[in-house]
Amino acid sequence: MLIPGLILALEASEGDRDLAIRLQKRDPHAMAVLYDRFGRVAYSVVLAVVKDAGIAEDLVQETFLRVWNRVNGFDAERGALGSWLLAVARNRAIDYVRSSGARMGRNSFELEEREHPAIFLDMEKSIFNSDQARKIKTALTKLNENQQKVIELAYYEGLSQSEMAERMGQPLGTVKTWVRTALKCLRDELGRAVSV
Amino acid sequence: MTCEELRGDYETWALGVIEEPERGELRAHLERGCELCVPGVRSAMEFVTTLSSAVKMVEPPARLRKRVISLVAPEKPAFPWSWLWAAAAAALLMVSGYLGSSRTQQSARSNQILEIMSDPASRQVAFGPNSPKPQGRVFVHSTKGVLLLVAHLPVLPADKTFEMWIIPKAGAPVPAGIFAAHPDNSANYLKPGPVDTSQLGAVAVSIENTGGVQHPTVDQIIFAAPIV
């Protein structure tokens, strides 16, 4: 399903630099702007993971607080504010489902490093355009059942490949293959090769 | 491992499914600012973030905006108009003092909440995910205190209040203060101060008479979050 609201919100990157600077200056009104720009997207992502509206509200609140509290480590000139905030939102949700599922062993530090502001530098500010969203949708439908399953387990439940293998009753090597081929398919559809 | 060997793991890292030993190897490359792996994981994270566009868009409740903003923009307390009409000029100065003090206190509390939520040293426990209500999280920090975020609290009669309890692994529950729910039946309650986390067994909330009690009414405990 195409998500016009999501696309619009994330295309509205013009002014992110100024917004980030205002947040760094502890301007409370900037928080309102940040929420108006990304609140709906963040809530949608979190709700998709935790599947409980009340919990989603708490986690979105935590997401914005976390961004507020760490924004001084964010590079306003080179950073992608929306991508960072969405990563924080998903991580909060994944952290919640992991902790509530007694899967505490591999969460906090790992999530911390994946939401470090320094990761979100030099990204395209308009990666969430309608063409990209259409490609994602198309790519997801092209995945086979197992590939779709592993992407869902990873994205919505934060399972490691070992945990997926256990959940699906499949050898780890098989699951790794499904993950890798699923990601490659999605990447190919997006025309977004990892550049190194 | 070499950068070339790790190249295929950038996206599994970004997605959060990477396994050892690749996870540790890639972390080492990132920590030393590897000029190939750092831009590689950035690109992978950008790719993974685009997967969010497959999520069904849902409109959040209007109160969420207020909740988010209120933690960084202190709420203005209701102005005591009726009292103001009866007050003399000297009392107006007292009103000003009251407002300033209240805002300062609210701001300090917000900062305390921010600190405990964002401190990596805080332990956090989710409770109630499998029961209808209440649900939430507890953050425990050895020096900053215990923070409770809870939703789906029951509606209380006027003569009742919520009371939080810090329950040690051995010994009687310790009263940790009373609090009220927001209009949406959620609450954020912070008990500041040091906590012996090594001896902490659980954090619980009970329904008690207004003013609170020194010992919890056992059959009125609405939830207890074990601190594991």
Interface residues (C-beta under 8 A of the other chain):
Chain A: M1 L2 I3 P4 G5 L6 I7 R26 P28 H29 M31 A32 Y35 D36 G39 R40 V41 Y43 S44 V45 L47 A48 D52 A53 G54 I55 A56 E57 D58 V60 Q61 E62 F64 L65 R66 W68 N69 R70 A80 S83 L86 A87 R90 I94 D95 Y96 V97 S99 S100 M104 S108 F109 E110 L111 E112 E113 R114 I119 F120 L121 D122 M123 E124 I127 F128 Q132 A133 I136 K137 L140 I151 A154 Y155 G158 L159 S160 Q161 S162 M164 L172 K176 V179 R180 L183 L186 R187 L190 R192 V194 S195 V196
Chain B: C3 R7 G8 Y10 E11 T12 W13 A14 L15 G16 V17 I18 E19 R23 R27 L30 L36 C37 P39 G40 V41 R42 S43 A44 M45 E46 F47 T49 T50 L51 S52 S53 A54 V55 K56 M57 V58 E59 P60 P61 R63 L64 R65 R67 V68 I69 L71 V72 A73 I113 L114 E115 M117 S118 P120 Q124 V125 A126 P129 N130 Q135 G136 R137 L149 A151 H152 S186 V228
